[in-house]
Every structure is written in structure tokens, then in C-alpha cells.
Amino acid sequence: MSEEAMKIAKSLLESDENYLDNVIAIWRIGNEKYGQCWDTEYHVFGVIESETDHLPLKHVRPNCSANFLIKADEELAETMRYYRTDVTNACHKIISSKNV
């Protein structure tokens, strides 16, 4: 679990590719580790998951209309900008943690 969390955290720091899928994956790891991610280094990922649960994940996107994807991508970009600092800080904590 810790290696997977570190791998995803590094990926989030390096690229926005598959951002939503990575956020969901790391949120799940936080929930597995703590029972719930709230008030932990995984907290921001739970917030983002909750706020974006209506947006399509990578495997769903081929089934979506172009207009919907444009709107979804705009909303996701806004979310990413808003939470960029929090996500970066959380990723650094996860990567540097000895007990991820």
C-alpha cells in the first residue's frame, strides 16, 4: 500500500495526466489505511473525490459526449488549480512518510 501511494503521489506531482483516476486511487489508499481519510495526509483527496464524483473517470470518457467532456474538463481544470498547493503538500507528506 505504501509503495502504491508513493507511486501515485509522485505521478500527481509530475503530471496532470489521469489526474482524477489518481486522486481516486490515492483517496482509496487513505481510506484503507485510516478507515476514513479525513484529517490525515489523504484528506484533500477525499475532498476532491467528493466534489468531482460526477465527473467521468478515464474508462468512462469514451462513452461521453464531446460537449459533456468539454464542460467536465473545464470543471476539473478549475478544481486542479484550486487544490494544486494542497495536493502538492499532501503528495510530499505521503512520499516522505515512513509509515504510508
N, C-alpha and C positions, 0 to 999 in steps of 0.2 A: 504494500500500500504506500509506504513512504517513497519508494523509488518512483512509482507511478505519479504521485503528487508532485514530486520534484521535476519529473519529466514534463508534465503538463504546465507547471509554473514556468519553467524555462521557455516552453513553447509560447506561452502567453506574453512573456517579456520580449521574445524575438519577433513575433509576427501576430497580426490580427486574423490570419487565415484560420478558419474553423473556430472562430472566437466563441460563439455560442455553445458549440459542442464541447469545447474545452472547459468553459465555465461550468456547464452542467456536470461534466466528468469530475472536476475538482470539488464541486459542491457535494457530490455524492460521496467522495472520499472523506470529506469533512464530517458528513453525517454518519458514515460508518465508524469513523474514529471516535467521535464525541456523542453519538446518539442524535444530536442536532448540532448544526454548525454555528448557531447564534453565539455571539460573544467569544468567538475564537478567531484564529487567523484565517479561517474559512468564511467568516461572516459575510464579507462583501459578495462572495459568490452566491450565497443564498439570497441576498437582496436582488442581485441581478437576475438570478433564475426566476424569482417571484415576479419581478417587473417585466420580464420578457417571455413568460411562459406561453404567450400567444404567438410568438414568432417562430417561423419554421426552422427546424434543425436541418443539417446537411442532407440527410436521407429523405426529407420531405420536400425539399425545394423543387425537385423535378416535377412534382405534382401541382405546383402553384402557378398562378397566372403571372405574367410579366408585370402587370400593374401592382399586384399584391406584393411581389418581390421588391419592387422599387420602393414602396412605402415601408415595407419591413426593413429593408436595408438602411433607409434613412433613419428610422427609429433606432435600429441597432447602432448605427454610427453615432447618434446623439448619446445613447447610453454609454458607449465606449468612451466618448470624450468626457462625459460627466464623471465616470468612475475610474478613469485612467490612473490617477495618483493612488487611489485606494487599492486598485488591483495590483499595481506595481509594488506597493508596500507589502501587501499580503503575499505576493509571489516571493519576494525577497525573504520574508519571515519563514515561509514554507521551505524554501531552498536551504536556508541557513539553520533550520531547526534540526536538532539531533534526534528528536522523537516525533517525526512527522507521521 
